[in-house]
Amino acid sequence: MPASQSRARARDRNNVLNRAEFLSLNQPPKGPEPRSSGRKASGPSAQPSCPGDGARERRQSQQLPEEDCMQLNPSFKGIAFNSLLAIDICMSKRLGVCAGRAASWASARSMVKLIGITGHGIPWIGGTILCLVKSSTLAGQEVLMNLLLALLLDIMTVAGVQKLIKRRGPFETSPSLLDYLTMDIYAFPAGHASRAAMVSKFFLSHLVLAVPLRVLLVLWALCVGLSRVMIGRHHITDVLSGFVIGYFQFRLVELVWMSSNTCQMLISAW
């Protein structure tokens, strides 16, 4: 037995691969440790991981690519919103043919501005008060008082939303004096468009008009909104939003409609 041990030791000494410079060749190659595993204990004290940990790591590895894609790729809503905003700005600039003196339709700027003035709040409030003073019928005074309420509601709503959003127009155009009086300074929403939509809907509902006059009333509201885009004061979405706001203002006035007795009490107090 000692003789066999001495022969084994001699054979190990004579083996070239047992030398120090060749020891690394006898060791199995070690791959890089995964980053997510962290530092693991080495030596005899290391304990094998349980099957539950392996299943949890596999689920995490399957979820990581999806989470990375969600972080790197922008959302569909953001892409759609930015695309629509770019289209809105481009189309509004193309339709702003009367925005300046060097514009293609600069000669028609005065006429286009005049169409826009027909939808301004000051002429409508002044005209409604004048008609209310001249009116002698209870039905007429009731309609005019509610119209005055709708006009005041429109001015306050548009001024509040514009102050909150503070969106500028597609061109650098300064507001007029009438715009400052009604606090119609910013672009979103278009106050002229909301007023034109609300007034036209109000007249169509409470006045008996012939079919040609009803068609002309709708065309007037559309022309007022288009004129604000042509002079460069509003975007297309500003005008469309103004039409929507004007419609909802009309619905609100219909819900809080003042009766004839209430209107007479307010008129007598005034």
Backbone bond lengths (Angstrom), bond angles and torsions (degrees), N, CA, C in turn:
res aa  C-N    CA-C-N  psi(-1)  N-CA   C-N-CA  omega(-1)  CA-C   N-CA-C  phi
1 M - - - 1.462 - - 1.508 111.71 -
2 P 1.390 118.78 -47.36 1.479 117.66 175.72 1.504 112.33 -63.38
3 A 1.302 117.31 -32.10 1.461 118.57 -179.57 1.509 110.68 -67.01
4 S 1.357 117.59 -40.09 1.475 119.85 178.94 1.520 111.32 -66.50
5 Q 1.337 117.82 -36.44 1.463 120.47 178.35 1.521 111.19 -66.38
6 S 1.337 116.42 -40.98 1.469 119.54 179.66 1.518 110.30 -66.24
7 R 1.354 117.10 -35.51 1.464 118.71 177.81 1.544 111.10 -69.02
8 A 1.324 117.12 -35.79 1.484 119.63 177.90 1.512 110.73 -66.25
9 R 1.361 116.19 -39.52 1.467 118.04 179.67 1.511 110.61 -67.63
10 A 1.313 116.51 -38.24 1.461 119.53 178.80 1.514 110.45 -65.71
11 R 1.322 117.06 -38.35 1.471 119.92 179.22 1.542 110.86 -66.60
12 D 1.339 115.93 -36.93 1.473 118.44 177.93 1.514 111.24 -67.61
13 R 1.369 116.09 -35.96 1.467 118.13 179.43 1.507 110.55 -68.63
14 N 1.328 116.46 -36.18 1.451 118.89 -178.97 1.531 113.48 -78.06
15 N 1.353 118.26 -13.14 1.471 121.39 179.14 1.534 109.52 -72.97
16 V 1.322 115.42 124.98 1.472 120.04 -175.68 1.528 111.04 -69.76
17 L 1.323 117.27 -32.98 1.471 120.76 -175.54 1.514 112.93 -69.76
18 N 1.366 116.92 -12.55 1.452 119.40 179.31 1.521 112.40 -85.76
19 R 1.316 117.92 -2.86 1.463 119.87 178.34 1.529 110.24 -68.94
20 A 1.315 116.23 161.57 1.473 121.90 -174.91 1.519 111.90 -64.82
21 E 1.362 116.31 -36.00 1.461 118.37 -176.91 1.517 112.86 -75.28
22 F 1.365 116.56 -13.98 1.462 119.60 179.10 1.524 112.59 -110.31
23 L 1.339 118.39 7.76 1.463 119.83 -177.81 1.520 111.78 -67.49
24 S 1.353 116.42 -32.95 1.473 119.17 -178.27 1.527 111.97 -66.17
25 L 1.366 116.57 -23.38 1.462 118.84 179.24 1.513 112.31 -73.97
26 N 1.350 115.69 -24.48 1.456 119.09 -179.33 1.514 112.55 -82.38
27 Q 1.354 118.05 -16.01 1.462 120.74 -177.55 1.525 109.51 -83.79
28 P 1.303 117.96 141.03 1.483 120.29 176.66 1.529 110.46 -69.03
29 P 1.317 117.37 144.40 1.473 119.72 -179.30 1.518 111.11 -64.88
30 K 1.341 115.82 140.62 1.461 122.88 179.48 1.524 109.23 -105.77
31 G 1.307 117.14 123.00 1.471 121.20 177.57 1.514 110.70 -78.50
32 P 1.314 116.37 164.41 1.470 120.01 179.17 1.527 111.03 -68.48
33 E 1.292 115.53 140.11 1.444 120.95 -178.95 1.521 109.40 -74.02
34 P 1.289 118.36 141.54 1.470 120.04 176.88 1.518 111.31 -65.25
35 R 1.344 116.10 144.45 1.457 120.40 -175.92 1.529 111.87 -68.62
36 S 1.318 114.36 -34.36 1.454 117.10 -175.29 1.520 113.04 -73.56
37 S 1.366 116.86 -15.92 1.459 119.11 -175.94 1.514 111.98 -77.66
38 G 1.353 119.01 -22.92 1.455 122.35 -179.44 1.517 110.74 74.88
39 R 1.318 115.37 -164.64 1.459 120.79 179.33 1.523 108.93 -85.50
40 K 1.322 113.90 128.66 1.456 119.64 178.98 1.518 109.59 -108.89
41 A 1.270 114.20 150.30 1.463 119.44 179.29 1.513 109.96 -71.92
42 S 1.349 117.15 140.65 1.466 122.57 -178.60 1.522 109.31 -114.28
43 G 1.323 115.07 159.59 1.446 118.39 177.45 1.515 111.28 98.06
44 P 1.270 114.87 -171.79 1.470 119.15 -177.02 1.510 112.93 -69.79
45 S 1.346 118.17 -19.63 1.464 119.74 -177.58 1.516 112.23 -78.15
46 A 1.378 119.15 -11.81 1.464 121.40 -178.53 1.514 109.36 -69.68
47 Q 1.340 116.20 137.61 1.445 120.91 -178.27 1.513 109.12 -110.84
48 P 1.302 119.01 141.94 1.471 120.97 179.14 1.527 110.21 -66.59
49 S 1.348 114.88 146.42 1.462 120.20 -178.64 1.519 109.53 -74.53
50 C 1.303 114.76 150.82 1.457 119.81 -178.88 1.523 109.54 -79.84
51 P 1.318 118.49 160.46 1.476 120.92 -179.19 1.515 112.88 -62.41
52 G 1.344 118.34 -28.72 1.455 120.24 178.72 1.512 113.12 -64.16
53 D 1.353 116.48 -37.60 1.464 119.84 177.86 1.521 111.48 -65.44
54 G 1.313 118.47 -39.02 1.456 121.10 178.78 1.518 112.16 -64.48
55 A 1.317 116.80 -40.46 1.464 119.82 178.56 1.521 111.01 -66.41
56 R 1.356 116.43 -37.94 1.462 119.93 178.90 1.531 110.63 -65.97
57 E 1.342 117.01 -41.29 1.463 119.68 178.87 1.523 111.18 -64.82
58 R 1.358 117.49 -37.61 1.460 119.59 178.48 1.526 111.27 -65.21
59 R 1.340 117.04 -39.53 1.462 119.25 177.87 1.522 111.19 -65.22
60 Q 1.346 116.98 -39.69 1.461 119.75 178.22 1.514 111.68 -65.74
61 S 1.334 117.37 -39.06 1.466 120.38 179.26 1.520 111.50 -67.30
62 Q 1.336 117.19 -30.33 1.457 119.45 177.30 1.522 111.91 -76.11
63 Q 1.332 117.96 -26.65 1.457 121.28 -178.94 1.515 113.21 -85.23
64 L 1.297 118.27 -24.45 1.463 120.93 -175.02 1.525 113.56 -60.12
65 P 1.330 120.27 -47.51 1.473 118.33 180.00 1.511 112.83 -59.04
66 E 1.341 118.00 -38.05 1.459 120.00 -179.65 1.518 110.49 -66.72
67 E 1.333 116.82 -40.22 1.461 119.05 178.86 1.516 111.36 -66.68
68 D 1.343 116.49 -39.22 1.463 118.99 178.36 1.518 110.82 -62.67
69 C 1.335 117.36 -40.44 1.465 120.00 179.00 1.510 111.36 -64.84
70 M 1.314 117.97 -38.01 1.454 120.44 179.81 1.519 111.11 -67.62
71 Q 1.316 118.69 -31.49 1.451 121.51 179.99 1.523 111.65 -79.26
72 L 1.327 117.19 -37.04 1.452 120.05 -175.29 1.523 112.04 -82.31
73 N 1.330 118.89 -39.30 1.452 121.63 -176.37 1.521 110.04 -84.74
74 P 1.342 119.37 133.43 1.461 120.92 176.78 1.518 110.81 -69.68
75 S 1.316 115.50 158.49 1.456 119.80 -177.39 1.522 110.48 -74.13
76 F 1.317 115.31 156.63 1.464 120.79 179.49 1.519 110.67 -67.28
77 K 1.315 117.30 -35.60 1.467 120.11 179.31 1.525 111.26 -64.48
78 G 1.334 115.94 -40.34 1.464 118.71 178.75 1.516 112.35 -65.43
79 I 1.327 116.70 -41.41 1.467 120.44 178.62 1.520 110.50 -64.70
80 A 1.334 117.24 -43.84 1.466 120.51 -179.61 1.522 111.25 -64.96
81 F 1.333 117.07 -41.40 1.466 120.11 -179.47 1.526 111.27 -65.08
82 N 1.335 116.98 -44.96 1.459 119.82 179.64 1.528 111.81 -65.73
83 S 1.331 116.99 -35.44 1.462 119.77 178.27 1.525 111.24 -67.03
84 L 1.334 116.81 -44.94 1.461 120.02 178.36 1.524 111.48 -64.70
85 L 1.319 116.66 -36.03 1.463 119.87 178.37 1.523 111.16 -66.33
86 A 1.324 116.94 -40.33 1.463 120.20 178.14 1.527 111.28 -66.10
87 I 1.339 116.66 -40.23 1.466 119.81 177.75 1.521 110.70 -65.20
88 D 1.319 116.81 -39.55 1.464 121.10 179.35 1.522 111.48 -62.13
89 I 1.328 117.01 -44.84 1.465 120.45 -179.48 1.529 110.85 -66.67
90 C 1.329 116.60 -42.03 1.473 120.36 -179.17 1.522 111.26 -64.43
91 M 1.326 117.68 -47.42 1.456 121.10 -179.71 1.523 111.56 -66.61
92 S 1.313 117.83 -36.43 1.467 120.59 178.98 1.520 111.42 -66.42
93 K 1.322 116.92 -38.65 1.464 119.29 177.40 1.527 111.47 -68.16
94 R 1.318 116.70 -34.46 1.472 118.98 178.40 1.524 111.33 -70.17
95 L 1.334 117.37 -35.19 1.462 120.48 179.46 1.524 112.98 -80.91
96 G 1.312 117.65 -10.47 1.465 120.46 178.75 1.525 111.75 -79.37
97 V 1.330 115.87 62.75 1.474 121.30 -175.23 1.523 112.22 -80.13
98 C 1.325 117.78 -9.16 1.470 121.36 177.74 1.521 110.75 -120.13
99 A 1.332 117.15 26.10 1.459 120.21 -172.86 1.521 113.10 -74.35
100 G 1.308 118.79 -25.02 1.462 120.86 -177.70 1.518 111.70 -149.92
101 R 1.320 114.82 177.82 1.471 119.44 179.85 1.522 112.02 -67.67
102 A 1.326 117.22 -27.73 1.462 120.39 -179.83 1.528 112.75 -92.61
103 A 1.336 118.03 8.71 1.458 120.71 -179.58 1.522 110.80 -73.22
104 S 1.332 114.73 165.08 1.471 119.28 -175.46 1.534 111.87 -68.15
105 W 1.322 118.11 -32.17 1.458 122.33 178.64 1.526 110.98 -111.26
106 A 1.292 116.74 39.14 1.475 119.98 -177.25 1.518 112.16 -63.10
107 S 1.324 117.91 -29.55 1.469 120.38 -179.80 1.525 112.23 -67.79
108 A 1.327 117.94 -24.13 1.468 121.38 -179.47 1.526 112.48 -96.61
109 R 1.319 117.19 10.85 1.465 120.20 -176.88 1.526 111.66 -63.63
110 S 1.333 117.62 -41.32 1.467 120.49 -178.21 1.525 111.25 -63.53
111 M 1.322 117.19 -41.91 1.452 120.27 179.90 1.529 111.29 -67.78
112 V 1.326 116.55 -38.71 1.459 120.00 179.36 1.527 110.61 -67.70
113 K 1.326 117.43 -38.38 1.462 120.39 176.77 1.517 110.94 -65.79
114 L 1.327 117.32 -35.05 1.459 120.48 178.09 1.529 111.01 -64.39
115 I 1.324 117.03 -37.92 1.469 119.81 175.98 1.530 110.44 -63.64
116 G 1.320 115.83 -38.44 1.452 118.71 178.04 1.514 113.05 -67.18
117 I 1.337 117.59 -33.80 1.468 120.61 -179.82 1.525 111.21 -65.16
118 T 1.333 117.28 -28.65 1.460 119.38 178.04 1.532 112.67 -64.28
119 G 1.315 116.94 -15.50 1.457 120.48 175.72 1.508 113.41 -105.84
120 H 1.332 117.82 13.15 1.456 120.73 -179.28 1.523 110.61 -77.68
121 G 1.323 116.30 155.46 1.459 120.78 -175.95 1.519 114.01 -75.12
122 I 1.326 118.08 -36.86 1.464 120.76 -176.28 1.536 111.52 -62.77
123 P 1.339 120.84 -49.80 1.474 119.23 177.25 1.522 113.24 -60.65
124 W 1.316 117.24 -36.65 1.455 119.33 -178.59 1.527 111.57 -70.96
125 I 1.309 118.25 -40.75 1.471 120.33 178.51 1.527 110.17 -67.91
126 G 1.341 116.22 -44.12 1.462 118.90 178.58 1.525 112.09 -62.49
127 G 1.334 117.21 -43.35 1.458 120.25 179.27 1.519 112.44 -65.92
128 T 1.353 116.93 -36.87 1.467 119.61 178.88 1.521 111.37 -67.09
129 I 1.321 117.32 -41.45 1.475 120.32 178.01 1.528 110.80 -64.77
130 L 1.335 116.92 -40.48 1.459 120.06 178.40 1.526 111.45 -63.47
131 C 1.313 117.30 -44.81 1.468 120.27 177.99 1.522 111.58 -65.83
132 L 1.328 116.60 -32.78 1.461 119.50 178.25 1.520 111.78 -67.41
133 V 1.316 116.28 -36.72 1.463 120.11 177.68 1.525 110.90 -68.64
134 K 1.323 116.43 -39.21 1.464 120.93 -177.85 1.524 112.87 -79.71
135 S 1.319 118.42 -18.29 1.461 120.46 -175.75 1.523 110.46 -71.88
136 S 1.335 115.74 143.01 1.471 121.51 -179.57 1.515 112.60 -122.35
137 T 1.327 118.36 0.80 1.464 121.55 -179.86 1.524 110.06 -106.12
138 L 1.312 116.11 148.51 1.457 120.72 -179.61 1.530 111.29 -68.79
139 A 1.326 117.42 -37.70 1.462 120.48 179.90 1.529 110.87 -66.68
140 G 1.332 116.49 -41.42 1.454 119.48 178.91 1.515 112.28 -65.77
141 Q 1.336 116.49 -40.57 1.461 119.95 178.22 1.523 111.83 -66.52
142 E 1.315 116.53 -34.54 1.469 119.47 177.24 1.525 111.17 -64.86
143 V 1.318 117.44 -45.43 1.459 121.16 -179.62 1.527 110.36 -65.45
144 L 1.332 117.05 -42.25 1.464 120.36 -177.68 1.532 111.80 -69.15
145 M 1.305 117.90 -36.52 1.468 120.09 177.93 1.528 110.96 -65.67
146 N 1.303 117.17 -41.52 1.467 119.43 177.75 1.526 111.48 -69.98
147 L 1.341 117.04 -32.87 1.461 119.25 175.34 1.525 110.31 -65.98
148 L 1.337 117.07 -40.07 1.463 120.25 176.85 1.519 111.13 -63.05
149 L 1.328 116.84 -39.17 1.467 120.32 175.67 1.517 111.05 -61.88
150 A 1.328 117.20 -42.03 1.466 120.90 -179.75 1.525 111.28 -65.32
151 L 1.331 117.53 -38.76 1.465 120.65 179.71 1.526 111.17 -67.16
152 L 1.319 117.13 -41.72 1.470 120.00 177.85 1.528 111.04 -65.98
153 L 1.321 115.96 -39.69 1.467 119.74 176.82 1.521 111.20 -62.69
154 D 1.324 116.95 -38.98 1.465 120.85 179.61 1.525 111.11 -64.05
155 I 1.325 116.93 -44.20 1.465 119.89 -178.57 1.522 110.73 -64.38
156 M 1.314 117.64 -43.66 1.465 120.11 -178.95 1.530 111.67 -68.52
157 T 1.333 117.02 -39.40 1.470 119.52 179.96 1.518 111.78 -65.68
158 V 1.330 116.91 -47.88 1.463 120.67 -178.50 1.526 110.72 -64.32
159 A 1.334 117.01 -41.96 1.466 119.72 179.75 1.527 111.07 -63.78
160 G 1.328 117.46 -40.00 1.468 119.83 179.58 1.516 112.80 -67.11
161 V 1.341 117.34 -43.43 1.471 120.02 -179.84 1.524 110.26 -68.39
162 Q 1.325 117.87 -40.35 1.463 119.89 178.19 1.523 111.54 -63.39
163 K 1.306 117.22 -39.42 1.471 120.09 178.12 1.515 111.36 -67.31
164 L 1.319 116.75 -29.29 1.461 120.21 -180.00 1.522 112.03 -79.10
165 I 1.335 117.86 -42.99 1.464 121.58 -176.40 1.529 111.33 -82.35
166 K 1.335 116.96 -47.06 1.483 123.41 179.37 1.525 111.63 59.39
167 R 1.306 116.70 47.99 1.462 120.98 177.69 1.522 109.89 -89.54
168 R 1.312 115.53 133.58 1.459 121.14 178.36 1.523 111.06 -84.76
169 G 1.318 116.32 159.48 1.446 121.17 178.69 1.513 112.39 -77.50
170 P 1.311 117.48 172.52 1.474 120.08 -179.28 1.522 113.19 -69.63
171 F 1.339 118.00 -20.99 1.457 122.27 178.88 1.524 109.15 -125.73
172 E 1.315 115.02 156.85 1.463 120.86 178.85 1.528 109.39 -81.47
173 T 1.313 115.74 82.82 1.465 121.34 178.59 1.521 108.70 -118.93
174 S 1.318 116.15 134.11 1.462 120.81 -178.98 1.524 110.20 -84.66
175 P 1.336 118.80 141.03 1.473 120.82 178.55 1.530 110.91 -65.33
176 S 1.327 115.23 153.78 1.461 120.94 178.61 1.526 110.37 -82.57
177 L 1.338 115.70 176.95 1.465 120.20 179.53 1.524 111.67 -64.51
178 L 1.330 116.54 -39.02 1.460 119.45 177.86 1.520 111.87 -64.74
179 D 1.333 116.40 -33.72 1.463 119.58 177.48 1.520 111.57 -66.40
180 Y 1.331 116.98 -38.12 1.470 120.01 177.24 1.524 110.98 -67.26
181 L 1.326 117.97 -34.56 1.463 120.29 179.77 1.519 111.95 -65.79
182 T 1.309 117.12 -35.67 1.469 121.06 178.35 1.522 112.76 -97.70
183 M 1.331 117.49 9.66 1.476 123.27 178.64 1.523 112.07 58.84
184 D 1.335 116.30 30.62 1.475 122.26 178.50 1.530 107.38 -95.33
185 I 1.338 116.00 75.74 1.465 121.46 -170.47 1.528 111.35 -101.90
186 Y 1.320 117.54 -42.35 1.461 121.38 -175.50 1.526 110.50 -93.44
187 A 1.314 115.94 -178.25 1.466 120.92 -170.70 1.526 113.33 -92.39
188 F 1.329 117.78 -38.37 1.469 119.98 -173.54 1.523 110.63 -107.21
189 P 1.339 117.56 125.91 1.475 129.31 -8.97 1.523 110.70 -85.70
190 A 1.317 116.93 170.98 1.463 121.70 179.96 1.523 108.87 -78.92
191 G 1.347 115.84 114.61 1.459 119.85 -177.77 1.515 112.95 -67.49
192 H 1.337 117.30 -37.66 1.463 119.67 178.45 1.522 111.28 -63.09
193 A 1.337 116.76 -39.58 1.463 120.62 -179.71 1.527 111.16 -68.18
194 S 1.321 117.34 -43.33 1.471 119.36 178.45 1.517 111.39 -63.49
195 R 1.335 116.60 -39.48 1.469 120.27 179.61 1.525 111.26 -68.23
196 A 1.325 116.74 -41.30 1.458 119.76 179.64 1.523 110.95 -65.35
197 A 1.320 117.83 -40.89 1.462 120.51 178.86 1.517 111.42 -66.68
198 M 1.332 116.52 -41.75 1.456 119.87 -178.81 1.523 111.40 -67.51
199 V 1.354 117.57 -44.42 1.462 121.39 -178.67 1.527 110.92 -66.44
200 S 1.327 117.14 -43.63 1.466 119.28 -179.81 1.526 111.13 -63.61
201 K 1.320 117.39 -42.04 1.469 120.09 177.39 1.522 110.91 -65.85
202 F 1.315 117.22 -36.02 1.463 121.45 178.83 1.522 110.93 -64.95
203 F 1.328 117.13 -45.71 1.462 120.84 179.73 1.524 111.99 -67.25
204 L 1.326 116.36 -38.96 1.458 119.36 179.40 1.529 112.14 -64.85
205 S 1.321 116.52 -27.39 1.463 120.07 -177.39 1.526 112.98 -89.80
206 H 1.327 118.87 -29.18 1.465 121.52 -170.78 1.523 113.95 -117.71
207 L 1.306 118.75 -2.58 1.457 121.43 176.98 1.523 109.55 -120.31
208 V 1.309 115.68 144.12 1.459 120.86 177.17 1.525 107.26 -89.90
209 L 1.324 116.12 106.99 1.460 121.77 -175.73 1.521 109.69 -122.37
210 A 1.312 114.75 150.09 1.458 119.82 174.86 1.526 109.84 -71.27
211 V 1.317 115.35 163.19 1.461 120.15 -177.17 1.532 112.04 -60.91
212 P 1.338 120.62 -42.95 1.472 118.65 177.82 1.520 112.93 -60.97
213 L 1.338 117.10 -38.33 1.461 119.53 178.34 1.524 111.69 -67.88
214 R 1.285 117.64 -35.19 1.471 120.78 177.21 1.524 110.98 -66.17
215 V 1.328 116.37 -39.75 1.470 120.16 177.45 1.525 110.19 -66.70
216 L 1.327 117.07 -42.48 1.459 120.51 178.86 1.532 111.39 -64.10
217 L 1.310 116.94 -35.09 1.471 119.98 178.77 1.525 111.41 -65.23
218 V 1.326 116.70 -41.26 1.467 120.03 177.74 1.525 110.52 -67.94
219 L 1.329 117.51 -41.48 1.468 120.65 178.29 1.519 111.01 -64.54
220 W 1.326 117.21 -36.22 1.475 119.60 177.36 1.526 111.14 -61.70
221 A 1.334 117.50 -43.49 1.465 120.24 179.19 1.525 110.95 -62.73
222 L 1.336 117.29 -41.04 1.467 120.15 178.40 1.523 111.46 -66.35
223 C 1.319 117.33 -39.46 1.469 120.37 179.54 1.524 111.83 -67.02
224 V 1.325 117.17 -35.73 1.468 120.01 176.97 1.526 110.26 -63.04
225 G 1.325 117.33 -45.09 1.463 119.62 178.16 1.515 112.70 -64.97
226 L 1.345 117.36 -40.10 1.466 120.23 179.10 1.520 111.82 -67.63
227 S 1.325 117.45 -34.59 1.467 120.02 -179.85 1.526 111.89 -64.29
228 R 1.320 116.86 -32.98 1.474 119.71 179.67 1.523 111.56 -70.40
229 V 1.336 116.59 -28.94 1.464 119.57 175.14 1.529 110.51 -77.11
230 M 1.323 117.19 -37.32 1.465 120.82 -176.72 1.523 112.15 -67.38
231 I 1.316 118.41 -32.83 1.472 119.98 178.73 1.525 111.79 -87.38
232 G 1.338 117.95 1.37 1.459 121.21 174.05 1.503 115.61 82.72
233 R 1.323 118.90 16.59 1.472 120.48 -179.08 1.527 112.79 -86.70
234 H 1.323 117.52 -26.33 1.460 120.40 -174.11 1.528 110.24 -139.08
235 H 1.345 114.40 155.54 1.454 121.45 169.37 1.530 109.55 -82.24
236 I 1.314 114.74 170.01 1.464 119.84 177.75 1.524 110.50 -64.87
237 T 1.327 116.99 -41.36 1.460 119.74 179.26 1.522 111.94 -67.12
238 D 1.327 117.74 -29.02 1.470 120.19 175.71 1.525 110.84 -63.61
239 V 1.327 116.13 -42.40 1.466 120.65 -179.76 1.530 110.53 -69.36
240 L 1.325 117.11 -44.09 1.466 119.78 178.78 1.526 111.20 -62.85
241 S 1.316 116.78 -39.73 1.467 119.88 176.63 1.523 110.74 -65.86
242 G 1.338 117.09 -35.69 1.458 120.06 176.37 1.521 112.07 -63.19
243 F 1.319 117.03 -40.66 1.469 120.11 176.96 1.534 110.92 -61.32
244 V 1.320 116.62 -43.29 1.471 120.31 -179.58 1.528 110.75 -65.24
245 I 1.334 116.49 -44.16 1.467 119.97 179.75 1.526 110.51 -63.86
246 G 1.332 117.13 -40.02 1.461 119.82 178.09 1.514 112.47 -61.67
247 Y 1.315 117.45 -39.25 1.464 120.48 178.36 1.528 110.86 -64.37
248 F 1.335 117.01 -44.71 1.459 119.38 -179.90 1.530 111.41 -68.46
249 Q 1.318 117.96 -30.00 1.458 119.71 174.05 1.524 111.13 -64.55
250 F 1.324 116.36 -40.73 1.456 119.62 176.44 1.526 110.64 -61.75
251 R 1.323 117.92 -43.28 1.452 120.24 178.82 1.527 111.92 -62.86
252 L 1.332 116.40 -36.28 1.464 120.03 178.65 1.523 110.96 -67.67
253 V 1.324 116.82 -41.91 1.465 119.75 178.01 1.528 110.56 -63.85
254 E 1.318 117.45 -36.39 1.458 120.06 177.32 1.527 111.19 -64.45
255 L 1.336 117.10 -33.15 1.456 119.88 179.40 1.522 111.94 -72.20
256 V 1.338 117.35 -35.66 1.472 121.44 -177.72 1.533 110.32 -105.91
257 W 1.293 116.95 31.53 1.470 121.52 -176.37 1.528 110.52 -57.02
258 M 1.327 116.01 128.19 1.464 121.72 179.60 1.521 110.22 -82.40
259 S 1.296 116.11 133.81 1.461 120.81 -179.76 1.531 110.45 -75.19
260 S 1.318 115.06 173.29 1.470 120.19 -179.21 1.518 111.17 -64.92
261 N 1.341 118.35 -39.35 1.468 120.80 179.30 1.524 111.34 -64.34
262 T 1.328 116.29 -41.44 1.465 119.59 177.80 1.516 111.27 -63.78
263 C 1.320 117.14 -41.76 1.469 120.86 179.15 1.522 110.65 -64.15
264 Q 1.326 118.38 -40.55 1.466 121.50 178.99 1.525 110.80 -65.83
265 M 1.314 116.22 -37.57 1.464 118.89 178.04 1.531 111.16 -65.71
266 L 1.336 117.17 -41.76 1.464 120.49 178.18 1.528 111.55 -67.30
267 I 1.317 116.78 -38.37 1.463 119.81 -179.59 1.526 110.41 -67.22
268 S 1.326 116.62 -41.29 1.471 119.60 179.65 1.527 111.09 -68.22
269 A 1.353 116.63 -35.90 1.464 119.06 177.87 1.528 111.35 -69.99
270 W 1.322 116.45 -30.40 1.475 120.21 179.25 1.509 111.19 -78.99
